[in-house]
């Protein structure tokens, strides 16, 4: 087996490996977005946000407490899951693209 054939085989294996990670991380991104939206609705985040943006003068007096309530109602686990899945998607997409070029040009 020649060096070119071995490099082509290795690029193909890496390409299919990273492509499968792309698919799984894409599913993870979609599911985490659904989880985040559900968490926003259940926690009352939108009510706090609309109260903060309403422009009422009473809101200005209690803006610190309202900001803490807004931060407390954020679905942190969903945001971390989304960022992890998005990072895996970008990483595996870049590696899949690199190995696609290697597979085609070798």
C-alpha positions, 0 to 999 in steps of 0.5 A: 500500500502506497503512502498516497493510498494510506493518506487517502484512506485516513482522510476518508476515515476522519471525514466520516468520523467528523461528519457523524459528529456534525450530525450529532451536534446539529441534533444537539443544537436543535434540542438544546434550543428547544430546551432553552425556549421551554426554560424561558417560558417556564421560568417567567423570563419574558415577563421580567424582561418585558417589565424591565423594558416597559419604561415605567418609572417604578422599574427604575427604582428597583432595577437591580432587583429586577436584573437579579430576577432576570438573571436568576430566571435564565435557563443556565443548563440549557445555555451551557448545553447549547454552547457545548453543542454549537462548539462541537458543531463548529469544531467538527465542521471545520475538521470535516471540511479540512478532511474533505479537501484532503480526501479530494486532493490526495 
